Amino acid sequence: MVTAGFDPLTDAAKLYVGRLRDAGVPVTHAHHPDTFHGFLSIRFFPQRRAALRCTSDFVRERITAGSQPDGPRVAAGSTRSAIP
């Protein structure tokens, strides 16, 4: 799950991540506090590049390893949310 700091959907996304974790579903969540909704679609943002790289690494690792997530991967400039 990728969330942005200035996004009206971030709070709901964080709750969803928490509920998935509570249900035992492995979740990786990268929060980019200095970005806004839609930042992944703006080509010149350095945060976009970092988030897409992190996402592609995650997918590549899962495809090649065929394993469950072994822990969160966080893109440069992002933070992990502390969700109980």
Beta strands, then each sheet from edge to edge (+ up, - down):
strand 1: 2-6
strand 2: 30-36
sheet 1: 1+ 2+
end
